[in-house]
């Protein structure tokens, strides 16, 4: 880690976690599953983003259809 980033990052962790929680985080990340999550998290995040984008496109298409149907009932042709 770059020395100029170390202190600000420590401060951020100190503001968000107790000393005991930080010890638990260290223990977790030293465990097999903790090491695995470090490796897998970027892939998981990408898969979640892709799924969210797909869901958003489908939700948007459904919304457009509902808007068109409501407009048609009022005599508008969109």
C-alpha angles and dihedrals in degrees: 000000000000110000093228090058098044099078096044091048091048089051091052091052091045090053092051106034137041119237089256092051091051090052089051091049091051090050091048095050090048090054122090093253091046091053089047094052090052089056097039101040097084090052092045091050092050092049091049092049091050091049091048092050091051091048091048092052091050092046090049092051091050091049092051090051091050091049092049091048092049091047091049091053087056092050099261123129110207 
